[in-house]
Amino acid sequence: MTTACSSKATTTQTTDPIISIAISPVSPSDVKLGFTQNFYATALYASGATADITSQVTWNSSNPSIAEFTQPSGGLLTGMTMGTATITASFDGITSNSVSIKVVASKYVNRLRPLLITIR
């Protein structure tokens, strides 16, 4: 037996706003020149729920000439030149904690020597 109902259905849409974003690792190892380091972003919602939003955030480096994020893949940082940079992630007007990253010389880079060629 099927009964029909003529009343109007009301849909209430609730949102669970993000209250903070945390990036990890918080204390990353030094990144070697030319190498990469993965970072992850986790959203904390008002309800207490968490979610991985690594691919949704905008990754920021205080000095992209030292450490640069590959976009849009998100979270992949490349050591460009030696030095220190501060990184953050932002989404929907919320900015994460900041993490300091140091780019250091690779032992392979230090072993490179110029090739001297003499043409006679």
C-alpha positions as CSV (number, residue, x, y, z in Angstrom):
1,M,0.0,0.0,0.0
2,T,1.4,3.4,-1.0
3,T,0.2,6.7,0.5
4,A,0.9,10.1,-1.0
5,C,1.7,13.1,1.1
6,S,1.1,16.6,-0.3
7,S,3.0,18.5,2.4
8,K,6.1,20.5,1.3
9,A,9.4,19.0,2.4
10,T,11.8,21.5,4.0
11,T,15.5,20.9,3.7
12,T,17.7,22.5,6.3
13,Q,21.3,22.8,5.3
14,T,23.8,23.1,8.1
15,T,27.4,24.0,7.7
16,D,30.3,23.0,9.9
17,P,32.7,25.9,9.5
18,I,36.5,25.4,9.6
19,I,37.9,27.0,12.8
20,S,41.6,26.3,12.2
21,I,44.1,24.7,9.9
22,A,47.2,22.8,11.0
23,I,50.1,21.9,8.7
24,S,52.4,19.1,9.3
25,P,55.1,18.2,9.9
26,V,55.5,21.0,12.4
27,S,59.3,20.5,12.8
28,P,60.4,19.2,9.3
29,S,63.9,18.0,8.6
30,D,66.1,20.3,6.6
31,V,65.3,20.1,2.8
32,K,68.3,19.4,0.6
33,L,68.8,21.7,-2.3
34,G,66.9,20.3,-5.3
35,F,65.0,17.8,-3.2
36,T,61.3,17.9,-2.0
37,Q,59.3,17.7,1.2
38,N,55.6,16.8,1.5
39,F,53.4,18.9,3.8
40,Y,49.8,18.2,4.8
41,A,47.0,20.4,5.9
42,T,44.3,19.3,8.3
43,A,41.1,21.3,8.9
44,L,39.5,21.4,12.3
45,Y,35.8,22.0,12.1
46,A,33.5,23.6,14.8
47,S,32.0,20.2,15.5
48,G,35.4,18.8,16.4
49,A,35.7,16.8,13.1
50,T,38.9,16.9,11.1
51,A,39.7,16.5,7.5
52,D,42.6,16.4,5.1
53,I,42.4,19.5,3.0
54,T,46.0,19.4,1.6
55,S,44.9,19.7,-2.0
56,Q,42.3,22.4,-1.3
57,V,44.5,25.0,0.5
58,T,46.7,27.6,-1.0
59,W,50.3,26.9,0.0
60,N,52.5,29.9,0.8
61,S,56.2,30.4,1.2
62,S,57.7,33.6,2.6
63,N,60.5,33.2,0.1
64,P,59.7,31.1,-3.0
65,S,63.2,31.6,-4.3
66,I,64.4,29.5,-1.4
67,A,61.5,27.1,-1.0
68,E,58.7,26.8,-3.5
69,F,55.4,24.9,-3.5
70,T,54.4,22.9,-6.6
71,Q,50.8,24.0,-7.5
72,P,48.1,22.7,-7.9
73,S,49.2,19.3,-6.5
74,G,49.6,21.0,-3.1
75,G,51.9,20.3,-0.3
76,L,55.0,19.5,-2.3
77,L,57.8,21.9,-1.4
78,T,61.1,22.0,-3.4
79,G,64.4,23.4,-2.0
80,M,65.4,26.0,-4.6
81,T,68.4,27.8,-3.0
82,M,70.0,27.6,0.4
83,G,68.3,29.6,3.1
84,T,65.3,29.7,5.4
85,A,61.6,30.3,4.6
86,T,58.4,30.2,6.6
87,I,55.5,28.3,5.1
88,T,51.7,28.5,5.7
89,A,48.5,27.2,4.2
90,S,45.3,29.2,3.8
91,F,41.7,28.4,2.9
92,D,38.5,30.4,3.0
93,G,40.2,33.3,4.9
94,I,41.8,31.1,7.5
95,T,45.6,30.8,7.8
96,S,47.4,27.9,9.4
97,N,50.2,27.8,11.8
98,S,53.6,28.7,10.4
99,V,56.5,26.3,9.9
100,S,60.1,27.3,9.3
101,I,62.0,25.3,6.7
102,K,65.7,25.3,6.0
103,V,67.1,24.4,2.6
104,V,70.7,23.1,2.9
105,A,73.3,22.0,0.4
106,S,73.1,18.4,-0.8
107,K,76.3,16.4,-0.4
108,Y,76.0,15.7,-4.1
109,V,76.0,19.4,-4.9
110,N,79.1,19.9,-2.7
111,R,81.0,17.3,-4.7
112,L,80.5,19.0,-8.0
113,R,83.7,20.6,-9.4
114,P,84.0,22.7,-12.5
115,L,85.4,20.8,-15.5
116,L,88.4,22.5,-17.0
117,I,89.0,21.7,-20.7
118,T,92.0,22.9,-22.5
119,I,91.7,23.1,-26.3
120,R,95.0,23.2,-28.3
